[in-house]
Amino acid sequence: MKKLSKIVALLLAGALTMLLFTACSGGGGSSFGHRDQDKEDEAFGKFTSMAQAGSVKENDKSLQAVADGYLQKDLNSRVDFLGAKLVGKVHVDGKDQEYLTITVTGNYEYGYIVNTILNEIQEKVGKEIPGTKVDVKGKGSWTKLGVVVRSDGTHSYIAVAFQIENPNK
């Protein structure tokens, strides 16, 4: 009986050790799904067809990194409801710099209405920087644009980062 207890304990320790190794990603951080280049290109095309992004010609890699970082963060802090992830946040960086970087994340598969996104961004920026009237709809006002779309095979999520001149500078 004592021998059986030792064998069971040894098997349990081995199973827990295997579980520990399978739970570790080993990469120092995990990412959600995969980047969907086709959807990124489609979304980038939709945004650059708008007047405020008329001068933007490329999906800026540095802003894509910012957008992807916020998308990962927002997906990791998401709310799951009946199998769907509820994602939708606005982030404002560069309040003390020449340009503001505004990033919005959200669900891609439900579609996005650009004017609604822009109105939400404008409202959030006004709350972030009291006393400003930031016009993110102004013709040619976006200096850079980065679009990222991630998918897990079932759902897709989008992050859009763009820069505008800081009205406080």
C-alpha positions in Angstrom: 0.0 0.0 0.0 2.8 2.4 0.9 4.5 1.6 -2.4 1.3 2.3 -4.3 1.0 5.7 -2.6 4.5 6.6 -3.7 3.8 5.6 -7.3 0.6 7.6 -7.4 2.4 10.6 -5.9 5.2 10.2 -8.5 2.6 10.0 -11.3 0.7 13.0 -10.0 4.0 15.0 -9.7 4.9 14.0 -13.3 1.4 15.0 -14.6 1.6 18.4 -12.9 5.1 19.0 -14.3 3.8 18.2 -17.8 0.9 20.5 -17.3 3.2 23.3 -16.2 5.3 23.0 -19.4 2.3 22.8 -21.7 0.8 25.9 -20.1 3.9 28.0 -20.8 4.1 29.7 -24.1 7.9 30.2 -23.7 7.7 33.4 -25.7 7.4 35.9 -22.9 4.0 37.0 -24.0 1.1 35.6 -26.0 -0.7 37.1 -28.9 -4.2 36.7 -30.0 -4.8 34.8 -33.2 -3.1 35.9 -36.4 -2.8 39.1 -38.4 -5.3 39.1 -41.3 -3.5 40.9 -44.2 -6.5 40.9 -46.5 -8.8 42.5 -43.9 -6.1 45.0 -43.0 -5.7 46.0 -46.6 -9.5 46.4 -47.0 -9.9 48.5 -43.8 -6.8 50.6 -44.7 -8.4 51.3 -48.1 -11.7 52.3 -46.5 -9.9 54.7 -44.1 -7.7 56.3 -46.8 -10.7 57.0 -49.0 -11.9 59.4 -46.4 -11.0 63.1 -46.7 -9.1 63.3 -43.4 -6.7 60.5 -44.5 -6.4 61.8 -48.1 -2.7 62.4 -47.8 -1.9 59.0 -46.2 -0.3 56.6 -48.7 0.9 53.7 -46.6 -0.1 51.6 -43.6 2.6 53.0 -41.2 4.6 50.2 -39.6 5.3 52.1 -36.4 1.6 53.0 -35.9 0.7 49.4 -36.7 2.9 48.3 -33.8 1.1 50.8 -31.5 -2.3 49.6 -32.8 -1.4 46.0 -32.4 -0.1 46.6 -28.9 -3.3 48.2 -27.8 -5.4 45.5 -29.5 -3.5 42.8 -27.7 -3.9 44.6 -24.4 -7.6 45.3 -25.0 -8.2 41.6 -26.0 -6.4 40.4 -22.9 -8.7 42.6 -20.7 -11.8 42.0 -22.7 -15.2 40.9 -21.5 -16.5 37.6 -22.8 -20.3 37.4 -23.3 -22.0 34.4 -24.8 -18.9 33.4 -26.8 -18.1 36.9 -28.2 -15.4 39.2 -27.0 -16.5 42.7 -26.3 -13.7 45.0 -27.3 -13.8 48.7 -27.9 -11.5 51.3 -26.4 -9.9 54.6 -27.4 -6.3 55.4 -26.4 -4.6 58.8 -26.7 -0.9 59.2 -26.5 1.5 62.1 -27.0 -0.3 64.8 -25.0 3.0 66.6 -24.5 4.3 66.0 -28.0 3.8 67.6 -31.4 1.5 64.9 -32.6 -1.3 63.1 -30.8 -1.6 59.4 -31.5 -5.1 58.1 -31.3 -5.9 54.4 -31.3 -9.3 52.8 -31.4 -9.9 49.1 -31.0 -13.1 47.2 -31.7 -14.8 44.1 -33.1 -14.2 43.9 -36.9 -16.9 41.3 -37.8 -19.8 43.5 -36.7 -18.6 46.1 -39.2 -17.5 49.5 -38.3 -19.1 52.8 -39.3 -16.3 55.2 -39.8 -18.3 58.3 -38.8 -19.3 56.7 -35.5 -15.7 55.7 -34.7 -14.6 59.3 -35.5 -17.3 60.9 -33.4 -16.4 58.6 -30.5 -12.7 59.4 -30.9 -13.4 63.1 -31.0 -15.5 62.8 -27.8 -12.8 60.8 -26.0 -10.0 63.1 -27.1 -12.0 66.0 -25.7 -12.4 64.2 -22.4 -8.7 63.3 -22.4 -7.5 66.8 -23.1 -9.9 69.2 -21.4 -10.6 72.4 -23.2 -9.6 71.2 -26.7 -11.7 70.9 -29.7 -9.8 68.3 -31.7 -11.1 67.9 -35.2 -10.2 64.4 -36.3 -12.5 64.9 -39.3 -10.7 67.8 -40.9 -9.6 67.3 -44.5 -6.1 65.9 -44.6 -5.7 66.2 -40.9 -4.3 62.7 -40.3 -0.5 62.6 -40.8 0.0 58.9 -40.4 -2.3 55.8 -40.2 -1.8 52.3 -39.0 -4.4 49.5 -39.3 -4.2 46.0 -37.7 -6.7 43.2 -38.0 -6.4 40.0 -35.9 -8.5 36.9 -36.3 -8.8 33.7 -34.3 -10.6 32.0 -37.2 -14.0 32.7 -35.8 -13.9 36.4 -34.8 -11.8 39.4 -36.1 -10.8 42.5 -34.2 -9.5 45.8 -35.6 -7.2 48.5 -34.2 -6.7 51.8 -36.0 -4.0 54.3 -34.9 -3.5 57.7 -36.5 -1.7 60.8 -35.8 -2.9 64.4 -35.8 -1.3 67.6 -34.9 -1.6 68.3 -31.1 -3.8 71.4 -30.7 -2.0 72.2 -27.5 1.4 72.6 -29.1 
